Amino acid sequence: MIAPLKANEPLNVLGKPLIPCCLENNTGWYRNGSCKTDPNDHGRHVICALMTDEFLIFSKQMGNDLSTPVPEYNFPGLKEGDYWCLCAERWQEAFEAGMAPRVKLEACEQSALEVIKLTDLETHAIKDST
């Protein structure tokens, strides 16, 4: 039997309970491994993406260096194979440039659909990502 949703439990882009993006990195607005958000998250860190060298280079060229460690913020720097909660607008920008990384749909928070089409996310979905 499926447990009922708790009040205010975040949903993913598929309309189901949001699963964690990554437990190895302190990602997300809350830095707890989830792409859960709230109204204070103006960057909307809601896309659980699998980093690639190509995307990290693209992001750095666009002014968001995710690969260089920043110890004072306890940020290790990302490398290919890491999962990270990206800003929806950054993912959309990468998609339009043909550089969008793959995504874990079950870990992408539902508000991403205000910026990105579900069909675009589905074309970049990691199969069996749960």
N, C-alpha and C positions, 0 to 999 in steps of 0.2 A: 504494500500500500504506500502511495506517495504522501508524504507529509504535507499539510497545507502550508502555504506561504505565511511567514510572519509579517506583521505590519511593518511597513517601510523596508522590507527586504528588497535589495536591488535586483533587477532583472537584467538578463543579457539581451543581446539583439535578437535572439530567437524567442523571447518572451518567457524564458525559464529562469530559475535562480542562477545568479551570477556565481561562477566558480573562480577560485584564485587564478591569477595569471602566472605567478612565479613565487615560490617560497625561498629561492636562493638569493634573490636581490630584493632590497627594500624599495619596491617600485610602487607606483600609484600615488594619488593625491594624499592618501593617509600613510604612505610608506609602509604598508603592511602586506604587500604582495597582491593586492586586489586593485582592479581598475574601477572600484566604487568611487563615486564623486559626490559633490554637494554644490550648492550655489556659489560657494566661495572659490571654487576651482575654475577660474576664468580661462585657463588653458584647456580645460576639459580633457583630462588624462584618462581616456576611457577605451583606448584601443590596445588590446593585448597582442603585441607583435613579436615575431621571432626576428631578431637582428641578423642582418647579413652585412658583410664588409661593404657591399655596394650601397646599401641604405645608409650605413654609418658615414660613408664618404659624402653621399648626397646631403645628409642632414648637416654635416659640418660645413659644407659649401653654402648651405642655406642659412647659416648663422647659429645652428644649434649643435654644438659639439658634444656628442654623447659618448665618445670613445676615450676622451682624456680624463684621467682620474682627477677628482677635486676633493682632496682629503679633508679640508675644513668643513665640507658638507657631507662627509662620510659617503662620498660617491666614488665607487671603484673604477668607473669607466666601463663601458660596455664593449663586448666583442661578439663576433659572429657566434650564433648559437644561444645567446642570452635572450630571455623574454623580458619585455619592458612595456609599461603602460604609456603609450604615445598619446600626444594631443591629437584629437580628431582632425583638426585643421591641418596639422603636419602630415598625417597619413593621407588625407585627401590631396594635399599638395604633391606628395610623392606619387600618388596614384596617377594624377594628371600628367606627371613627368615620366611615367612608366617605370618608377623606382619603388613602388610600394612594397613593403615587406609582407610576408605571409602573416595571417592572424589566427588566433585561437578564438573562434566565434563564441564559445560558451563562456569566455572570460572577458568579452567586450561588452561594456555597460550599454544599456538600451538607449541612453541619450545620444550615443554616437549617431543614431539614425536621423538626428536633426541636422547633421552635417554630411553624412555619407549614405549612399544608397546601399541597402542590404545586398542587392545583387552584386555590387562592386566588392563588398566584403566577402561574399560567398565565392567569388572567383579567386580570391586569395586565401581561402580557408585551408588550414592544416587539417587533413583528414584524420579522424580518430584522435582528436587532441585532448580528450578528457582523461 
